[in-house]
Amino acid sequence: MSNVSPSGTPMAASPLTRAVLEIDEYASTLGWDQPARLFALVDTARLRKQEPRLAGQLGLDQDDAGKAQLTPVEQDELPPGTPLDKFLGTIAWPDAVVGCALTVERLMLPPSAEAAVPSGMNDKQLAKWVAGHPERQEVRLTVAVLRDGSRESAVRLREKDSASEVLTGAGLVPGLAEALSATFA
């Protein structure tokens, strides 16, 4: 018996890890060079009970009723040109939302290159410097948080664009996790 589901998600993974990997997989079907996407995370069983029509539209299988699961629900597109931190500061979630997630593409440098970053640059100058660096990596970050403080992240490198190469961990993108947690404050 395999310990991996047909979708490639580890069966022993927590509901939050499964939700993050589901969002990462969805984002991968859209390709690269995509805008940031925001998701509400709702309790699947509660959604089935309170909104059966919506649950049906989302294709939620009744067979999983006994499992504690989270269903990601994509929100409206983020306003173009609005800085992510400013946008996140405007969000207030209804009680039915137990968590939220964000997927966003970024350029990152390996730790070996971080020491070479010139000091005194503003955000725009730094972004331009990183974009021109030969060791830069394009990554897709998917970060999710729950109201109870739980966190999970997935990082997918563009050059290793495969579900089997996705890194997961609660502390991979702490700044973004903090910003998402603040949307529940």
MOMOFEN-V931966 format. One record per helix or strand of 2 or more residues. SS is the DSSP state (hx for helix, st for strand). FROM is the first residue (numbers start at 0). LEN is the number of residues. If there is no record, write none. Layout:
# MOMOFEN-V931966
SS;FROM;LEN  SS;FROM;LEN
This chain:
# MOMOFEN-V931966
hx;14;15  st;36;7  hx;43;7  hx;51;6  hx;61;3  st;69;5  hx;83;5  st;96;12  hx;110;4  hx;122;9  st;136;10  st;150;7  hx;157;3  hx;162;3  st;166;3  hx;173;9
